[in-house]
Amino acid sequence: MRVIRDVDDLKDAYSYICESVFLDRKLPEKVFSKELIEFLFIAFDDVMMPFFFKKITEYLRKNEGDRFWMMSLDPDPYLYFGANYNYLGAVEFFSSDTEEDYISALNDYPENSFADALAHNANLLVFFSPEKDFVIYCDRDADIGICAFKDAIRMQNFMNIYGEELLGGKEAAAYYAYGEFQESEKFEKFIDSYA
């Protein structure tokens, strides 16, 4: 696991996210660029659990990947984390890392302010591979994560690994995020965005 502290270490990863995710948009709008066309949905809380790390690493092995990134978008990695800590709200994980490393990354950084750890403070988190075949966009306010893929094969591989923990289709995800509170406008916008 590599905790990102240097701006130069974050530059390429941040650049990729800027190409893949519209940073000026929020759910229920479509937040992904046109290259990411297949979607699955998970609960936000999943990403706080060791099983999420296990599922991601299993997916990477199946797709010949050996690492992935976790990065905060809100708070901003530069303007918040970089300005206040020796930490940029991002971690790169490798195939040799463990579930314990993952939980540590969520809870133990920045070292001098555990209240600002990603597990407690991140409103928007993204997970992605350097191979640029998937992005998982997680929104704490909507309480969901959207797993976006470049093609149906990669999406199916992820679906086979993640299994019953998935929320189901876009309607189920929209209901999970907005239905309970009867936010019909957001519910419909979400379904239109991820059709």
C-alpha positions in Angstrom: 0.0 0.0 0.0 1.3 3.4 -0.9 -0.2 6.4 0.9 0.0 9.3 -1.5 1.7 12.4 0.0 3.4 14.0 -2.9 1.5 16.0 -5.6 3.6 14.5 -8.3 2.5 11.0 -7.3 -1.2 12.0 -7.6 -1.0 13.9 -10.8 -1.5 11.0 -13.3 -4.3 9.4 -11.3 -6.1 12.6 -10.8 -5.8 13.4 -14.5 -7.4 10.0 -15.3 -10.3 10.7 -12.9 -10.8 14.1 -14.5 -11.1 12.3 -17.9 -13.5 9.6 -16.5 -15.7 11.5 -14.1 -17.4 14.8 -14.5 -16.2 16.5 -11.3 -18.8 19.3 -11.6 -21.7 16.8 -11.5 -23.3 15.1 -8.6 -25.8 12.2 -8.3 -28.4 11.7 -9.5 -26.8 13.1 -12.7 -24.6 10.9 -14.9 -21.2 11.5 -13.5 -19.2 9.3 -16.0 -17.6 10.1 -19.3 -18.9 8.3 -22.4 -16.1 5.7 -22.3 -17.7 4.1 -19.2 -20.9 2.5 -20.5 -21.9 -0.4 -18.3 -23.1 0.1 -14.7 -23.6 -1.9 -11.5 -24.7 -0.6 -8.1 -23.5 -1.2 -4.5 -24.3 0.3 -1.1 -21.9 3.0 0.0 -21.2 1.2 3.2 -19.8 -1.8 1.3 -16.6 0.2 0.6 -16.0 0.4 4.3 -15.8 -3.3 4.7 -12.9 -5.8 4.2 -15.0 -7.9 1.8 -15.0 -5.0 -0.7 -11.2 -5.1 -0.9 -11.3 -8.8 -1.3 -13.8 -8.5 -4.2 -11.8 -5.8 -5.9 -8.6 -7.7 -5.7 -10.3 -10.8 -7.0 -11.7 -8.8 -9.9 -8.2 -7.4 -10.7 -6.6 -10.9 -10.7 -9.3 -12.1 -13.1 -8.6 -9.2 -15.4 -4.8 -9.4 -15.1 -4.5 -6.3 -13.0 -2.3 -5.9 -10.0 -3.2 -2.6 -8.3 -5.9 -0.1 -7.8 -6.4 3.4 -6.4 -8.8 4.8 -3.8 -9.1 8.6 -3.8 -11.3 11.2 -2.1 -13.0 13.7 -4.4 -14.9 15.4 -1.6 -13.1 16.6 0.4 -10.8 17.6 -2.4 -7.4 15.8 -2.4 -5.5 19.0 -3.1 -7.5 21.8 -1.5 -8.4 20.0 1.7 -6.1 17.1 2.4 -3.0 18.6 0.7 -3.5 22.0 2.3 -3.9 20.6 5.8 -2.0 17.4 6.0 1.0 15.5 4.7 -1.5 13.3 2.8 -3.6 13.8 -0.3 -6.6 11.6 0.5 -5.5 8.9 -1.9 -3.9 5.4 -1.6 -2.6 3.0 -4.2 -3.1 -0.7 -3.4 -1.1 -3.6 -4.7 -1.9 -7.3 -5.1 0.3 -8.0 -2.0 -1.8 -5.8 0.2 -4.2 -7.3 2.7 -7.7 -6.5 4.0 -6.1 -5.1 7.1 -4.0 -2.7 5.0 -7.3 -1.6 3.3 -9.1 -0.9 6.6 -6.0 0.9 7.8 -6.0 3.1 4.7 -9.6 4.0 5.4 -9.2 4.8 9.1 -5.6 5.7 9.9 -4.7 8.6 7.6 -4.0 11.4 8.0 -2.0 10.3 11.0 -2.5 13.5 13.0 -6.3 13.8 12.5 -8.2 10.5 12.5 -11.5 12.4 12.4 -10.5 13.3 8.8 -9.9 9.7 7.8 -11.7 8.7 4.6 -14.0 6.3 6.5 -15.4 9.2 8.5 -14.9 12.3 6.3 -15.1 11.3 2.6 -18.4 12.3 1.0 -17.2 11.2 -2.5 -14.8 8.3 -3.0 -13.5 6.8 -6.3 -11.8 3.5 -6.9 -10.1 2.8 -10.2 -7.4 0.8 -11.9 -4.4 2.2 -13.8 -5.6 0.0 -16.7 -8.6 2.4 -16.9 -11.2 -0.3 -17.3 -13.4 0.6 -14.3 -14.3 3.4 -11.9 -16.4 3.0 -8.8 -17.9 6.3 -7.7 -19.2 6.3 -4.2 -21.5 9.0 -2.8 -22.1 9.0 0.9 -25.1 11.3 0.7 -26.9 9.0 -1.8 -25.6 6.0 0.1 -24.6 4.2 -3.1 -21.7 3.4 -5.3 -21.9 3.1 -9.0 -19.5 0.7 -10.6 -18.8 1.8 -14.2 -17.0 -0.4 -16.8 -15.7 0.1 -20.4 -17.4 -3.1 -21.6 -19.9 -5.8 -20.8 -17.3 -8.5 -20.3 -15.6 -6.6 -17.5 -18.9 -5.7 -15.9 -20.0 -9.4 -16.0 -16.7 -10.4 -14.4 -17.3 -8.0 -11.6 -20.9 -9.1 -11.3 -19.9 -12.8 -11.0 -17.4 -11.9 -8.2 -19.5 -9.4 -6.3 -22.6 -11.6 -6.5 -25.6 -11.0 -4.2 -24.1 -8.0 -2.5 -25.0 -5.9 -5.6 -28.0 -3.7 -5.3 -29.6 -4.9 -8.5 -30.5 -2.7 -11.5 -30.8 1.0 -11.8 -34.4 1.0 -10.4 -33.3 -0.8 -7.2 -30.3 1.5 -6.8 -32.6 4.6 -7.4 -35.0 3.3 -4.8 -32.1 2.6 -2.3 -30.8 6.1 -2.8 -33.9 8.2 -3.2 -37.1 6.1 -2.9 -37.4 5.8 0.9 -37.5 9.6 1.2 -39.9 10.0 -1.7 -37.5 12.2 -3.7 -39.3 11.4 -7.0 -37.4 14.0 -9.1 -34.0 12.6 -8.1 -35.3 9.0 -8.5 -36.4 9.7 -12.1 -33.2 11.6 -12.9 -31.1 8.7 -11.6 -32.9 6.2 -13.8 -32.6 8.4 -16.8 -28.9 9.0 -16.2 -28.0 5.3 -15.9 -30.3 3.9 -18.6 
